[in-house]
């Protein structure tokens, strides 16, 4: 009699398990396609930071058990099967993650109640990640059926990460229902094996509070990671935040030095800010009569410099309201009085040329500074040659 009772109990328990794994329920076909998703471009040039991987490898574990065939009652893609919502969330993650040098693997569990109850499937092992690889495998994922040996899938992830020496992530996407295979113990083993080198992230795609708590409890077994719901990371901005937290470190982008007046000399080096557009400047950012230097004790402008002076003409013609001051300079040979007079003559020579090209005289003033404002050493002939110059200063 006892044997008959035990046999009956065993049969009853088996039927409960098989019924739970089979989940042969009717499902309404969704009327609308999955919602469109536009990922945030984390590798965009417009970003003021750049992203580098914080992990070496990640393993995605996807629940493909029978309960994932049920309609999802959350917000995102409501009415679709939980399995389709789960795959869509992973697609969103995949498309948001910038292309970078990291490894990935995909493990699923479930696959039919007539198969071994502990069945998991390593869809592809740890390999260099690409968007197309994960996308193609998700698109080809089988119809969900069977039981939920989540613990065995976590064990698979543990083994897959043995070849990854850096930081790693395990991402479990599930409804949290009827998970077995000692998932808590397997999460504990993962923590003991890798310590802080592996974080567990769970994405809840389910309809029950108990299922959500099951996934949160798994995360609590680890030293790092967190649990979210599909709805919490469905938008492009929320998914970008999720991807950054799981996969990326951000570092300030090396921004080019600011050059407010566009003269090619960064502001921090520019001794003459607000130079007009098109003006030829020297290494200090100052508008100069480029290439026009004067012979010793001379102020006449040689004909070969005319094309250089025409740059000033063009700038003034393009800015009809602009007034300028032409400043003449000399080297330090001779007295200050003599050189001030010489520098004034050099400034006047440039002014006369501009007037001859049609620039109104009232727009141009001159000044001579002699050798009081050198830009190079007067101890060499090269330096003295640079100091014999004329500069243009816009007057507001």
DACOR-V452691 format. One record per residue. N is the residue number from 1. PSI is psi as a letter, one per 20 degrees, with the letter a starting at -180 (NA if undefined). Layout:
N&PSI  N&PSI
//
This chain:
1&g  2&h  3&g  4&h  5&g  6&h  7&g  8&g  9&g  10&g  11&g  12&g  13&g  14&g  15&h  16&g  17&g  18&h  19&g  20&h  21&h  22&g  23&l  24&n  25&q  26&q  27&p  28&p  29&p  30&p  31&h  32&q  33&r  34&q  35&q  36&q  37&p  38&o  39&q  40&p  41&n  42&i  43&j  44&q  45&h  46&i  47&q  48&j  49&r  50&q  51&p  52&q  53&p  54&i  55&q  56&h  57&q  58&q  59&p  60&p  61&o  62&p  63&o  64&k  65&r  66&h  67&i  68&i  69&i  70&q  71&q  72&p  73&j  74&b  75&g  76&p  77&l  78&p  79&h  80&r  81&q  82&h  83&g  84&h  85&g  86&g  87&h  88&g  89&g  90&h  91&g  92&g  93&g  94&g  95&h  96&h  97&p  98&q  99&p  100&r  101&n  102&r  103&q  104&r  105&q  106&p  107&p  108&q  109&q  110&d  111&k  112&p  113&i  114&i  115&r  116&p  117&h  118&j  119&p  120&r  121&o  122&n  123&g  124&q  125&a  126&o  127&r  128&p  129&q  130&q  131&g  132&h  133&g  134&g  135&g  136&g  137&h  138&g  139&h  140&j  141&q  142&r  143&p  144&p  145&r  146&a  147&a  148&m  149&m  150&h  151&h  152&h  153&h  154&h  155&g  156&g  157&g  158&g  159&h  160&h  161&i  162&h  163&j  164&o  165&i  166&b  167&q  168&r  169&q  170&p  171&o  172&p  173&o  174&r  175&i  176&j  177&p  178&l  179&p  180&a  181&k  182&l  183&h  184&g  185&h  186&h  187&h  188&g  189&h  190&g  191&g  192&h  193&g  194&i  195&c  196&i  197&i  198&p  199&q  200&p  201&p  202&q  203&o  204&o  205&m  206&a  207&i  208&q  209&h  210&g  211&g  212&g  213&h  214&g  215&h  216&h  217&h  218&g  219&h  220&i  221&i  222&r  223&h  224&r  225&r  226&r  227&p  228&r  229&r  230&g  231&h  232&h  233&j  234&h  235&r  236&h  237&g  238&h  239&h  240&g  241&g  242&g  243&g  244&g  245&h  246&g  247&h  248&q  249&q  250&p  251&q  252&p  253&q  254&n  255&p  256&q  257&p  258&p  259&n  260&h  261&j  262&k  263&j  264&i  265&o  266&q  267&h  268&i  269&i  270&o  271&i  272&m  273&r  274&k  275&p  276&q  277&p  278&i  279&q  280&p  281&r  282&a  283&i  284&i  285&j  286&p  287&o  288&r  289&n  290&p  291&i  292&o  293&r  294&q  295&r  296&p  297&j  298&q  299&j  300&q  301&p  302&q  303&h  304&i  305&j  306&h  307&h  308&h  309&h  310&h  311&g  312&g  313&g  314&g  315&g  316&h  317&h  318&i  319&m  320&i  321&i  322&p  323&q  324&q  325&p  326&p  327&p  328&q  329&q  330&r  331&a  332&j  333&p  334&r  335&r  336&g  337&g  338&g  339&h  340&g  341&g  342&g  343&h  344&h  345&h  346&g  347&g  348&h  349&g  350&g  351&g  352&h  353&g  354&g  355&h  356&h  357&j  358&j  359&p  360&p  361&h  362&i  363&i  364&p  365&r  366&q  367&q  368&p  369&j  370&c  371&k  372&i  373&m  374&q  375&i  376&r  377&p  378&j  379&i  380&q  381&h  382&g  383&g  384&h  385&h  386&h  387&h  388&n  389&r  390&p  391&q  392&p  393&o  394&p  395&p  396&NA
//
